Structure formats: C-alpha cells, structure tokens
Amino acid sequence: MLRAAGKALRSPRPSAWRSTAPVTINHHMANPSVAPIAAPFASAGVPSLADFADHRAAYAGIPMSYLLAQWTMLRTIALPGAVPLSMKALEVSSRIGATRLMESMVRATAFRVFCGGESMQELESVLQMLRQKDVLAVLNYAVEDEGGTDAALENNTQRIIDTVEAAAQHGGTVPFACLKPTAIAPASLFTRMTALIEAQRLANPDAPGALTFDRMQHIDVPAHSMPSAVDPASLAAVQPLTSEEQGQLSRALDRFARVCDSVQKHNLLLLIDAERSYQQPAVDMMYRWCSATYNQHTRRVYNTYQTYMLDANARIADEVRWCKRNGTHLGAKVVRGAYMHEERERAARLRIASPIQRDFAATTASYDTAMEQLFAFPDADLFIATHNVHTCMRAAQLMQQMRIPNDKVFFAQLYGMCDEVTFTLARFGYRVAKYIPFGPVDGVMPYLVRRAMENRDIMGAAVSSRKLLCREIGARAASA
Ligand SMILES: Cc1cc2nc3c(=O)[nH]c(=O)nc-3n(C[C@H](O)[C@H](O)[C@H](O)COP(=O)(O)OP(=O)(O)OC[C@H]3O[C@@H](n4cnc5c(N)ncnc54)[C@H](O)[C@@H]3O)c2cc1C
C-alpha cells in the first residue's frame, strides 16, 4: 500500500475529478441573502454512525490517487514524533537557507493534501470535485502574517478581496470567503486592544460600554464573563492607544470595511476566524463594528465562537442580547477552538487561570449549549464547523426537534480532513462546505504547522477517517 501511496503522491492534482456531467447543487445558494419563507426543514433525517461509516457511499466517485494521498498523510502524521520532527525540519531549513528544498517537499506532501493550490486556477479541479459531491466551498487565503508590515497587511487584504471576486464567479457554490483578522491587522494591535477592553471591564464591570479613547468610543464592548484573558497584574498599567496604534486601528477598520463591501457587492457571506483569547475580545469588537453595518437586513458577516473557552456560552448570550437590542442578524460560526495547548501553556507561564474548559467533555457540553442558544434565536444563522460526527448528529437532532430550516445552517470541515463526514452530510441533504486554504507554499506554511498540531487533538476522528480510507482502498483494490 505504501508503494501505491508514494506513486499517488507523485501523480498530478486529480484532473480525474473534472467531469462533464451537469452540476447539481441541492442548496438555495444562488442568492444567499434571500432566505425562502417556507424553507424546507431538515427532512433528510439524522445520519447514524453507520451512515458516517459507509465508505462506499461516502467516497463514490473520488479517485484512488486522492484516497491514497489522504491515507498516507494521516498515517504519517500519526507516527510517533512525526509532527515535532517535521516542525524541527522546517525550522532548521529556514535557518540554513534551504527553504526552497523544504518548500518542494511540503508542496508534494502536506500542501497537496490540506491545501487547494497556490492560485485560484489551481483550485478549479478541487472545486469541481466538491460540486460533484454537492459540497460547497469556503475559500481561505491562508497566509498568516502576524506582526506584518502595513504593506503585507494591505497585500493580504487585496488577496482576500480577489478571493471574494473569484468566489463570486462560481454561481453560488462558493458562497463564503473568510478572513483571519491577524492577516489584515497587526496581531499586536488586537492584543493591546484586548488589554484595554479588559482594563475597562475591570474598572467598571457593571457598565461594559464605551471605551474612553478616541477611535473606539462608538463601539459597544462585548460583556464577557471572566476569566480575564489578560494578566490582571498588568491591567492597571495599560496605557491608551498611542497615536501610531490609533493609525493602525483606523487602517484595520478600513480594511475590514473594504472586505465587507466586496462581500456585500457580490452577495456572498464572510466568516471572521477566531484568534487567541488575548486577542479575541478585540476581534469581537471588530465583528460588532462590521455587524452594525452589514448585518442589518441579513446575516452577511459571521463571527466565530470557540466553545473550549470557559466563557463561550456567556459570550453567545451577550451577543444575542446585543443583536436584539440593535436589530441586527447574527452569523455564528461555532468551533471547539484551535489553540488549546498554546493557551494552557501561556496561562501557566503567566500564572493566570487557564481560559480553557477543563476537559474535552466540558468543551463538548459547551458546544451543545452553544448550538441550542443559537438555534433558539430566530435571527441567527449557524456555521457548524467540526469534524466530530457526534456533534454533527447532535446538530441534526436539534434541527429536527427545534424545527430549524436547512437553509439556516451550514456544516463545514477542513479540506483534507474527514471527507466521510462532509460527503455523508451532503448525501443527507444538509448544506455542507469544505474550508479550502490556498496561497503560496511559503505563506501557507504556518497554517500547515497549525493543522499538523491540531491533528494531535482530533486523533479520534483522524483514526476513523484512516480506517475508512483503508477499507475503501482495500475494497477497490480487491474488485480491480
Ligand atoms: C471549517 C472550520 C473552521 C475553523 N475555524 C477556526 C477558527 O476560526 N478559529 C479556531 O480557533 N479554530 C477553528 N477551527 C478549528 C477548530 O476550532 C478545532 O480545533 C478543530 O475543528 C477540532 O475540533 P473538532 O470539533 O473538529 O474535533 P474534535 O476531535 O471533536 O475536538 C478536538 C477539539 O476539542 C477540544 N479539546 C480536545 N481536548 C480537550 C481538553 N482536554 N480540554 C478541553 N478541550 C479539548 C480542542 O478544541 C480540540 O481542538 C475550524 C475548524 C473547522 C472545521
């Protein structure tokens, strides 16, 4: 099998996906801002565990080369020491100037499995494959430029706008663009703003309202519950934004507005990714700023809620209250959260309480509560981003119980991960999307590192994906 896998990895991108068959999408995506009044309920039923394990149905029409590449990557990541070793190799190669060599290796392996390509053109065959399976796409220009210069942030903004324009060419099958806040504004600015928000809240916990300094006066501060994401000892000394930082904020707001304008112009939707706990309150503030303008009549912009955070449910309750008060719609992407290890290590280092749930069960309970909270708010639309089949099944059950129309909910998984979940949900008639990162290999590297680390936390899902891939590959080989 390993020999076959090696061959498949060397083969070109799967042009076999290109099909001349007419594309049939069972979703109402032509105009996502217009929700049908008598929208269909999730009548396809709740998929069972056996349905998610039906590899024949899930992988029907998917080429063998793709299956082998996926299986090989999952197998490699699972090898003890493989992830730390590859991260060390990345570090060493950049130190000794062997980045070209490393890039070629990454391009042939992880990039090929987890990314859609280096350009929009390269994405076409992936989009075609997804269309055949009734799966939508979210394009993610995955360059993460933390601490970037103004020129780099401007460049990222333009690339995101280009992505929105390219998505608009795909007749509703690419309804979303997404935005990682630290790609268009300095991460340090979000950290500073968060410290100010926390300081303000600490000074006056009963009135989580306007901040005193210039640029933020008109923005309503989200009333998070504790614990603070910031070292409380340092809060007393927090200084207002400097004039340079105010300039950064002003330019950041302008970039957010330009991306939102483009999304609105093309009648698409925008997902704002969640960041680390010590930056997220500032991202929430940006979301409210966007929401006040763009979510007045429909849900155009989605914020992300990380349910591993201790305050996730309080935060959602606060957001729902804010939306009701302001008459805005809520777009809510729900995730478990990607930075668990980093957050815990940081909290231990700073000797502050960890902001993360104590265990996986608590995160899952928080996820379930988040879905119930959001389903109960008629003006909320959900984007359920998870690879966890139990969470998908719970969402489908809640949709039935609470009579939630199909077109208020998207499910999503990352490209290169848990296709059986994606394809099964699509087969049952749910709206489901793949989050497809793309961009130049060197720029996407931090994303890939994050992905590899994250795979350690979703080993349950990765193991069952691997088993299903193995069964499907075996079944095809036997019948060949
Ligand atoms: C489409 C999509 C978009 C995403 N966007 C974002 C984003 O914007 N920001 C972001 O932060 N993440 C994002 N993620 C990643 C997400 O937060 C999760 O890290 C990832 O999806 C794994 O969670 P799961 O539910 O898929 O898998 P599962 O295997 O069910 O859950 C694994 C997750 O559970 C949590 N967990 C595991 N062990 C523990 C423990 N001991 N205590 C507490 N919690 C624990 C962690 O969050 C871990 O990542 C996105 C994921 C998807 C699919």
The ligand as a Tripos MOL2 file, in Angstrom:
@<TRIPOS>MOLECULE
LIG
   53    58     1     0     0
SMALL
NO_CHARGES

@<TRIPOS>ATOM
      1 C1        -14.3910   24.8280    8.9660 C.3       1 LIG1
      2 C2        -13.5470   25.0680   10.1980 C.ar      1 LIG1
      3 C3        -13.1840   26.3530   10.5390 C.ar      1 LIG1
      4 C4        -12.4250   26.5770   11.6930 C.ar      1 LIG1
      5 N1        -12.1070   27.8560   12.0890 N.ar      1 LIG1
      6 C5        -11.4880   28.0740   13.2720 C.ar      1 LIG1
      7 C6        -11.2680   29.3900   13.7750 C.ar      1 LIG1
      8 O1        -11.6340   30.3880   13.1410 O.2       1 LIG1
      9 N2        -10.6310   29.5390   14.9640 N.ar      1 LIG1
     10 C7        -10.2510   28.4570   15.7360 C.ar      1 LIG1
     11 O2         -9.7400   28.6320   16.8540 O.2       1 LIG1
     12 N3        -10.4500   27.1950   15.2770 N.ar      1 LIG1
     13 C8        -11.0330   26.9870   14.0720 C.ar      1 LIG1
     14 N4        -11.2250   25.7020   13.6250 N.ar      1 LIG1
     15 C9        -10.5860   24.5690   14.3330 C.3       1 LIG1
     16 C10       -11.4620   24.1040   15.4760 C.3       1 LIG1
     17 O3        -11.5060   25.0710   16.4930 O.3       1 LIG1
     18 C11       -10.9440   22.7880   16.0900 C.3       1 LIG1
     19 O4         -9.6100   22.9640   16.5330 O.3       1 LIG1
     20 C12       -10.9490   21.6110   15.1580 C.3       1 LIG1
     21 O5        -12.0380   21.6430   14.2880 O.3       1 LIG1
     22 C13       -11.0120   20.3110   16.0040 C.3       1 LIG1
     23 O6        -12.2550   20.2400   16.6580 O.3       1 LIG1
     24 P1        -13.3920   19.2110   16.1540 P.3       1 LIG1
     25 O7        -14.6740   19.5560   16.7920 O.co2     1 LIG1
     26 O8        -13.3580   19.2250   14.6790 O.co2     1 LIG1
     27 O9        -12.8060   17.7890   16.5860 O.3       1 LIG1
     28 P2        -12.8660   17.0330   17.9940 P.3       1 LIG1
     29 O10       -11.8830   15.9080   17.8890 O.co2     1 LIG1
     30 O11       -14.2490   16.6740   18.3650 O.co2     1 LIG1
     31 O12       -12.3440   18.0780   19.0440 O.3       1 LIG1
     32 C14       -10.9870   18.3930   19.2380 C.3       1 LIG1
     33 C15       -11.0090   19.7310   19.9210 C.3       1 LIG1
     34 O13       -11.6240   19.5980   21.2160 O.3       1 LIG1
     35 C16       -11.0080   20.4620   22.1370 C.3       1 LIG1
     36 N5        -10.3690   19.6480   23.1770 N.ar      1 LIG1
     37 C17        -9.6420   18.4990   22.9920 C.ar      1 LIG1
     38 N6         -9.1770   18.0470   24.1670 N.ar      1 LIG1
     39 C18        -9.6120   18.9190   25.1150 C.ar      1 LIG1
     40 C19        -9.4070   19.0030   26.5130 C.ar      1 LIG1
     41 N7         -8.6870   18.1070   27.1640 N.pl3     1 LIG1
     42 N8         -9.9750   20.0260   27.1810 N.ar      1 LIG1
     43 C20       -10.7290   20.9520   26.5200 C.ar      1 LIG1
     44 N9        -10.9490   20.9190   25.1850 N.ar      1 LIG1
     45 C21       -10.3890   19.9260   24.4870 C.ar      1 LIG1
     46 C22        -9.9540   21.2590   21.3510 C.3       1 LIG1
     47 O14       -10.5790   22.4420   20.9080 O.3       1 LIG1
     48 C23        -9.6420   20.3430   20.1900 C.3       1 LIG1
     49 O15        -9.1600   21.0670   19.0580 O.3       1 LIG1
     50 C24       -12.0030   25.4750   12.4920 C.ar      1 LIG1
     51 C25       -12.3940   24.1870   12.1430 C.ar      1 LIG1
     52 C26       -13.1680   23.9670   11.0200 C.ar      1 LIG1
     53 C27       -13.5950   22.5680   10.7000 C.3       1 LIG1
@<TRIPOS>BOND
     1     1     2 1
     2     2     3 ar
     3     2    52 ar
     4     3     4 ar
     5     4     5 ar
     6     4    50 ar
     7     5     6 ar
     8     6     7 ar
     9     6    13 1
    10     7     8 2
    11     7     9 ar
    12     9    10 ar
    13    10    11 2
    14    10    12 ar
    15    12    13 ar
    16    13    14 ar
    17    14    15 1
    18    14    50 ar
    19    15    16 1
    20    16    17 1
    21    16    18 1
    22    18    19 1
    23    18    20 1
    24    20    21 1
    25    20    22 1
    26    22    23 1
    27    23    24 1
    28    24    25 2
    29    24    26 1
    30    24    27 1
    31    27    28 1
    32    28    29 2
    33    28    30 1
    34    28    31 1
    35    31    32 1
    36    32    33 1
    37    33    34 1
    38    33    48 1
    39    34    35 1
    40    35    36 1
    41    35    46 1
    42    36    37 ar
    43    36    45 ar
    44    37    38 ar
    45    38    39 ar
    46    39    40 ar
    47    39    45 ar
    48    40    41 1
    49    40    42 ar
    50    42    43 ar
    51    43    44 ar
    52    44    45 ar
    53    46    47 1
    54    46    48 1
    55    48    49 1
    56    50    51 ar
    57    51    52 ar
    58    52    53 1
@<TRIPOS>SUBSTRUCTURE
     1 LIG1         1 GROUP 0 **** ****
